[in-house]
Amino acid sequence: MTTEPARALPQLAVPCPMCGAAPGDLCTSHGGTRPRRTDTHQARRTAWANSQKGATR
């Protein structure tokens, strides 16, 4: 069992506009002090979804 399930999320392919995490890096808490190991920011999910829309055209 992995201690960082967020690593399997497809939205890690794009940077996070909320916390500035680079592609492949975990998002950080709002204070920037700890990684978000189970999920990503909603803004990152949205950015990833928007990138997928552009890729299918």
Backbone bond lengths (Angstrom), bond angles and torsions (degrees), N, CA, C in turn:
res aa  C-N    CA-C-N  psi(-1)  N-CA   C-N-CA  omega(-1)  CA-C   N-CA-C  phi
1 M - - - 1.448 - - 1.530 108.95 -
2 T 1.328 116.37 130.20 1.456 120.83 -179.37 1.532 110.88 -81.88
3 T 1.298 116.16 146.94 1.458 120.08 178.11 1.524 111.37 -91.32
4 E 1.329 116.29 -1.19 1.459 121.72 178.68 1.531 110.13 -131.65
5 P 1.321 118.18 72.53 1.464 120.05 -178.22 1.526 113.36 -60.80
6 A 1.319 118.58 -21.42 1.464 120.82 179.90 1.527 111.70 -64.21
7 R 1.332 117.59 -22.06 1.469 120.38 179.73 1.527 112.47 -61.63
8 A 1.326 117.35 -21.85 1.467 121.36 -179.52 1.532 112.70 -88.74
9 L 1.322 118.13 -3.77 1.457 121.15 -176.71 1.526 111.47 -78.07
10 P 1.326 117.05 136.16 1.473 119.71 -177.29 1.523 113.53 -65.89
11 Q 1.324 117.85 -24.82 1.466 119.47 -177.59 1.525 113.20 -69.16
12 L 1.333 118.07 -7.85 1.464 119.60 174.73 1.527 111.30 -69.18
13 A 1.329 117.16 -8.62 1.466 120.82 179.14 1.527 112.51 -72.73
14 V 1.327 118.08 -14.96 1.461 121.42 -179.25 1.530 109.69 -119.46
15 P 1.336 116.97 157.38 1.472 118.91 176.83 1.526 110.45 -71.04
16 C 1.313 115.84 155.18 1.464 120.17 179.40 1.529 109.75 -91.67
17 P 1.330 117.19 120.08 1.464 119.50 178.49 1.529 112.81 -72.48
18 M 1.305 117.66 -15.06 1.464 120.89 -177.80 1.526 111.91 -84.05
19 C 1.334 116.73 -51.19 1.472 119.36 -174.88 1.524 113.15 -109.89
20 G 1.335 116.73 -8.54 1.455 120.03 178.63 1.513 115.17 84.15
21 A 1.325 118.20 10.45 1.469 120.86 178.39 1.527 109.74 -61.94
22 A 1.304 115.62 135.37 1.463 121.46 179.35 1.526 110.07 -74.11
23 P 1.344 117.39 160.21 1.460 119.53 175.41 1.524 110.38 -53.67
24 G 1.319 115.96 133.54 1.455 121.88 -179.23 1.520 114.08 91.24
25 D 1.343 117.35 -17.94 1.459 120.99 178.83 1.524 110.48 -93.81
26 L 1.321 116.11 149.12 1.456 120.71 176.94 1.523 110.36 -70.84
27 C 1.314 116.09 149.23 1.459 120.90 171.54 1.527 108.04 -65.43
28 T 1.313 115.50 158.89 1.458 119.57 176.77 1.520 109.25 -110.77
29 S 1.319 115.02 164.21 1.458 120.44 176.57 1.526 108.79 -60.80
30 H 1.304 116.46 165.62 1.465 119.82 -177.92 1.519 111.38 -61.00
31 G 1.304 117.57 -27.16 1.455 120.85 175.95 1.518 112.78 -83.67
32 G 1.342 117.05 -9.16 1.453 122.08 179.30 1.520 114.38 76.48
33 T 1.333 116.96 14.91 1.454 119.38 -174.05 1.524 114.43 -98.18
34 R 1.329 118.57 -18.00 1.464 119.12 -178.63 1.523 110.12 -146.71
35 P 1.332 116.88 149.58 1.470 119.81 179.36 1.521 111.48 -73.54
36 R 1.306 115.25 147.23 1.464 121.75 173.98 1.527 106.20 -88.36
37 R 1.299 117.24 102.40 1.459 122.06 -172.01 1.526 114.46 -84.34
38 T 1.319 117.92 -17.28 1.467 119.42 -175.03 1.526 114.09 -108.90
39 D 1.322 117.35 -15.78 1.458 119.30 -177.82 1.527 110.04 -156.08
40 T 1.334 115.47 -177.44 1.459 121.36 176.22 1.519 108.02 -125.78
41 H 1.324 115.94 170.86 1.459 119.42 176.41 1.530 109.99 -67.71
42 Q 1.309 116.16 149.75 1.465 120.80 178.77 1.520 110.41 -59.51
43 A 1.316 117.27 -36.53 1.469 120.81 179.50 1.524 111.38 -61.68
44 R 1.307 117.19 -33.91 1.468 120.51 178.44 1.517 110.55 -71.71
45 R 1.318 116.72 -40.30 1.470 119.51 176.49 1.526 110.03 -60.88
46 T 1.326 116.37 -41.36 1.463 121.01 179.02 1.524 110.54 -64.98
47 A 1.332 117.12 -44.33 1.467 120.72 179.03 1.520 110.72 -60.71
48 W 1.326 116.95 -41.15 1.462 120.29 178.87 1.534 110.26 -65.29
49 A 1.321 116.79 -44.72 1.474 120.43 179.81 1.525 110.28 -60.71
50 N 1.312 116.76 -41.19 1.466 120.19 178.75 1.526 110.83 -66.11
51 S 1.317 117.89 -35.87 1.464 120.19 178.43 1.520 110.60 -67.53
52 Q 1.318 117.14 -32.17 1.457 121.22 178.65 1.524 111.39 -70.99
53 K 1.303 116.91 -35.64 1.469 120.80 177.34 1.520 109.96 -62.86
54 G 1.320 116.74 -40.92 1.462 120.93 179.79 1.520 112.28 -69.97
55 A 1.315 117.37 -29.59 1.465 121.96 -177.51 1.525 111.82 -74.49
56 T 1.326 117.65 -22.25 1.460 119.91 -176.09 1.520 112.56 -91.34
57 R 1.307 116.80 -4.53 1.483 119.35 -178.41 1.492 111.16 -86.52
